[in-house]
């Protein structure tokens, strides 16, 4: 009986000690989901890395840049001289601007913070812009300024945005109305940080959401589709057309037959002699 009483008392003491320890030990917090952030300052090594793309053109129509040798060395460039991008450092061409395009890989809320910067007071000015392009192509202006050397050079932007997967943020500059890109270097150091996500991220090629086109689209040329283009290229249309209508192809065939007949007659004439 005494042994049983000692066992019960020991068990009760252990329970009391455990309860007391639980009361004084700090509660260990559960790790929150790590939200992603992106920086324009990190230069990409291939199009689409971390959702970033480099392009030349306009916010409405742009063409992805190529990577290779250009006037300043080796890197991302457009068609024109000095039309280059390296991270958040931009330099437009004379006629067309340059763009850093970030495509959202998931829906949610993002904090956009940074500034557009003209590199110096030299030159005749540049156009600067930051845009939210919705997946359907609609452009929302977040910041748009013409900047020369007579006023402010830095234009900060601190904004929270609701975005959907496939939306884009575009950081853009061009050489201004004068179309002279001398001293038109621009900076766009921005951080894009998710503050809330909807969990709809998917493994997919984000370039499907780009509103990129061809140089002709940037230049304003209209492309006209022609159903018979392939036939013209491989010659079948010409052959079909003229054989059916008795055109040049038929005439050529008829002439060939007549020529063969004439040669045959000449041969017969020679035999008669």
WOGI-V173377 format. One record per pair of residues at least 6 apart in sequence whose C-alpha atoms are under 8 Angstrom apart, sorted by sequence separation. I is the first residue (numbers start at 1). GAP is how many residues later the second one is. D is the distance in Angstrom with one decimal. If there is no record, write none. Layout:
BEGIN
I_GAP_D, I_GAP_D
END
This chain:
BEGIN
47_6_5.1, 56_6_5.5, 57_6_6.3, 68_6_5.3, 69_6_6.4, 77_6_5.6, 78_6_6.5, 84_6_6.2, 85_6_6.4, 91_6_8.0, 92_6_5.3, 133_6_4.5, 134_6_7.8, 147_6_6.7, 175_6_5.0, 216_6_7.4, 231_6_4.9, 232_6_6.9, 241_6_7.6, 242_6_6.0, 243_6_5.8, 47_7_6.9, 55_7_6.1, 56_7_5.5, 67_7_7.5, 68_7_5.2, 70_7_6.6, 77_7_4.4, 83_7_8.0, 84_7_5.3, 91_7_6.9, 132_7_5.9, 133_7_6.1, 174_7_7.9, 216_7_7.9, 231_7_7.9, 242_7_5.2, 243_7_5.3, 44_8_7.3, 55_8_5.3, 56_8_6.5, 67_8_5.2, 68_8_6.5, 76_8_5.7, 77_8_6.6, 83_8_5.5, 84_8_6.7, 90_8_6.8, 118_8_7.7, 131_8_6.4, 132_8_5.0, 242_8_6.3, 55_9_4.2, 56_9_6.4, 67_9_4.5, 68_9_7.4, 75_9_7.6, 76_9_5.6, 82_9_6.3, 83_9_4.7, 90_9_7.9, 131_9_5.5, 132_9_6.5, 175_9_6.5, 228_9_7.7, 54_10_5.9, 55_10_4.8, 66_10_5.6, 67_10_6.4, 71_10_6.4, 72_10_7.2, 75_10_7.6, 76_10_6.9, 82_10_6.6, 83_10_4.4, 131_10_4.7, 132_10_6.8, 239_10_6.7, 53_11_7.2, 54_11_5.8, 65_11_6.1, 66_11_5.7, 70_11_7.6, 71_11_6.4, 75_11_7.3, 82_11_5.8, 130_11_6.5, 131_11_5.2, 38_12_7.3, 65_12_5.5, 66_12_6.6, 70_12_7.8, 81_12_6.2, 88_12_7.9, 116_12_6.9, 129_12_7.6, 130_12_5.4, 131_12_6.9, 65_13_5.2, 80_13_5.3, 85_13_7.5, 116_13_7.7, 129_13_7.5, 130_13_5.0, 173_13_7.3, 64_14_8.0, 80_14_7.3, 83_14_7.7, 84_14_7.4, 129_14_5.2, 130_14_6.5, 143_14_7.5, 78_15_7.9, 83_15_6.9, 128_15_7.7, 129_15_4.3, 128_16_5.6, 129_16_6.4, 127_17_7.4, 128_17_5.2, 171_17_6.9, 127_18_5.8, 128_18_6.2, 127_19_4.5, 128_19_7.3, 126_20_5.7, 127_20_6.3, 125_21_6.9, 126_21_5.4, 54_22_7.5, 56_22_5.9, 125_22_5.3, 126_22_6.5, 55_23_7.3, 125_23_3.9, 124_24_6.0, 125_24_6.9, 123_25_7.2, 124_25_7.7, 122_26_7.7, 123_26_7.4, 56_27_7.6, 121_27_6.5, 122_27_6.0, 121_28_3.8, 118_29_7.1, 120_29_7.0, 121_29_7.2, 134_29_8.0, 135_29_7.7, 118_30_8.0, 134_30_7.8, 135_30_7.8, 146_30_7.4, 54_31_7.1, 135_31_5.3, 121_32_7.7, 134_32_7.4, 135_32_4.7, 120_33_7.5, 134_33_4.6, 135_33_7.3, 119_34_7.5, 133_34_5.8, 134_34_6.4, 118_35_5.2, 132_35_7.3, 133_35_5.0, 165_35_7.6, 56_36_7.9, 117_36_5.7, 118_36_6.5, 132_36_5.9, 133_36_6.1, 165_36_7.5, 117_37_4.5, 132_37_4.8, 133_37_7.3, 58_38_6.9, 116_38_5.8, 117_38_6.4, 131_38_5.7, 132_38_6.5, 57_39_5.0, 58_39_6.0, 115_39_6.4, 116_39_5.2, 130_39_7.2, 131_39_5.0, 56_40_6.6, 57_40_5.1, 58_40_7.4, 59_40_7.5, 115_40_5.2, 116_40_6.4, 130_40_5.5, 131_40_6.7, 166_40_7.1, 56_41_5.6, 57_41_6.0, 58_41_7.7, 115_41_3.9, 116_41_8.0, 129_41_7.9, 130_41_4.7, 56_42_4.2, 57_42_7.4, 114_42_5.7, 115_42_5.5, 129_42_6.0, 130_42_6.3, 167_42_7.4, 168_42_7.8, 43_43_5.7, 44_43_6.8, 55_43_5.8, 56_43_5.8, 113_43_7.6, 114_43_5.6, 128_43_8.0, 129_43_5.1, 166_43_5.3, 43_44_3.8, 54_44_7.7, 55_44_5.1, 113_44_5.7, 114_44_6.5, 128_44_5.9, 129_44_6.3, 42_45_5.2, 43_45_7.5, 54_45_5.9, 55_45_6.5, 112_45_7.3, 113_45_4.3, 128_45_4.6, 41_46_4.8, 42_46_7.4, 54_46_4.9, 55_46_7.5, 112_46_5.7, 113_46_6.5, 127_46_5.3, 128_46_7.0, 40_47_5.8, 41_47_4.7, 53_47_6.0, 54_47_6.2, 111_47_7.4, 112_47_5.2, 126_47_6.7, 127_47_5.3, 40_48_5.2, 41_48_7.9, 52_48_6.9, 53_48_5.0, 111_48_5.9, 112_48_6.0, 126_48_5.7, 127_48_6.5, 52_49_5.6, 53_49_6.3, 111_49_4.5, 112_49_7.4, 126_49_4.7, 127_49_5.3, 52_50_4.4, 110_50_5.7, 111_50_6.4, 125_50_6.7, 126_50_4.5, 51_51_5.3, 52_51_6.5, 109_51_6.9, 110_51_5.4, 125_51_5.9, 51_52_5.1, 109_52_5.6, 110_52_6.6, 124_52_7.6, 51_53_6.8, 109_53_4.6, 110_53_7.3, 51_54_7.1, 108_54_5.9, 109_54_6.0, 124_54_7.0, 107_55_7.8, 108_55_5.6, 107_56_5.5, 108_56_6.5, 124_56_7.3, 107_57_4.1, 106_58_6.4, 107_58_4.6, 123_58_7.6, 124_58_7.9, 126_58_6.5, 104_59_7.5, 106_59_4.3, 123_59_5.8, 125_59_7.1, 40_60_7.8, 104_60_7.1, 105_60_5.3, 106_60_7.4, 123_60_5.1, 104_61_5.2, 105_61_6.4, 122_61_5.8, 123_61_6.5, 103_62_7.9, 104_62_5.4, 122_62_7.9, 103_63_5.9, 104_63_5.5, 120_63_7.1, 103_64_5.8, 104_64_6.1, 119_64_7.7, 120_64_7.9, 103_65_4.4, 119_65_7.0, 120_65_7.6, 102_66_5.4, 103_66_6.6, 118_66_7.2, 119_66_5.2, 101_67_6.5, 102_67_5.2, 118_67_6.4, 119_67_5.2, 101_68_5.8, 102_68_6.5, 118_68_4.7, 119_68_6.7, 101_69_4.6, 117_69_5.5, 118_69_6.4, 100_70_5.8, 101_70_6.5, 116_70_7.3, 117_70_4.8, 99_71_6.4, 100_71_5.1, 116_71_5.9, 117_71_6.3, 59_72_7.8, 99_72_5.5, 100_72_6.6, 115_72_8.0, 116_72_4.7, 99_73_4.5, 115_73_5.9, 116_73_7.1, 98_74_5.8, 99_74_6.9, 114_74_7.3, 115_74_6.1, 135_74_6.5, 137_74_6.9, 97_75_6.9, 98_75_5.8, 114_75_5.6, 115_75_6.5, 97_76_5.4, 98_76_6.5, 114_76_4.2, 97_77_3.9, 113_77_5.5, 114_77_6.3, 96_78_6.2, 97_78_6.8, 112_78_7.0, 113_78_5.5, 60_79_7.8, 95_79_7.7, 96_79_7.5, 112_79_5.9, 113_79_6.8, 94_80_7.8, 95_80_7.1, 111_80_7.8, 112_80_4.8, 92_81_6.6, 93_81_7.2, 94_81_5.9, 111_81_5.8, 112_81_6.7, 91_82_7.8, 92_82_5.2, 93_82_6.9, 110_82_6.4, 111_82_5.1, 90_83_7.6, 91_83_8.0, 92_83_6.1, 110_83_5.3, 111_83_6.3, 95_84_5.6, 110_84_4.2, 111_84_6.7, 94_85_4.9, 95_85_7.9, 109_85_5.8, 110_85_5.5, 94_86_5.1, 108_86_7.2, 109_86_5.6, 110_86_7.1, 94_87_5.0, 108_87_7.7, 109_87_5.0, 93_88_6.0, 108_88_5.2, 109_88_6.5, 92_89_6.5, 108_89_4.2, 91_90_7.9, 107_90_5.9, 108_90_5.4, 106_91_7.0, 107_91_5.5, 92_92_7.0, 106_92_7.1, 107_92_7.3, 91_93_6.2, 92_93_7.5, 106_93_6.9, 107_93_6.5, 91_94_4.8, 106_94_5.5, 107_94_7.5, 90_95_5.9, 91_95_6.1, 106_95_4.5, 89_96_7.3, 90_96_5.0, 105_96_5.8, 106_96_7.6, 89_97_6.0, 90_97_6.0, 105_97_7.4, 89_98_4.8, 90_98_7.6, 88_99_5.5, 89_99_6.6, 88_100_4.9, 88_101_5.4, 105_101_7.0, 88_102_7.9, 103_103_6.7, 103_106_7.5, 103_107_7.7, 59_111_7.2, 59_113_7.2, 58_114_7.8, 41_147_8.0, 40_148_7.2, 41_148_5.8, 64_148_7.0, 40_149_5.8, 41_149_7.3, 62_149_7.4, 63_149_5.4, 39_150_7.4, 40_150_5.6, 61_150_7.0, 62_150_5.1, 63_150_5.6, 39_151_5.9, 40_151_6.6, 60_151_7.8, 61_151_6.2, 62_151_6.0, 63_151_5.9, 39_152_4.6, 61_152_6.4, 62_152_7.4, 63_152_6.5, 38_153_5.7, 39_153_6.3, 62_153_7.7, 37_154_7.0, 38_154_5.1, 37_155_5.5, 38_155_6.2, 51_155_6.9, 62_155_7.9, 63_155_7.6, 37_156_4.0, 61_156_6.4, 62_156_6.1, 36_157_6.1, 37_157_6.1, 61_157_5.2, 35_158_7.5, 36_158_5.7, 48_158_7.0, 35_159_5.7, 48_159_6.9, 35_160_6.7, 58_160_7.0, 35_161_7.5, 57_161_5.9, 35_162_7.9
END
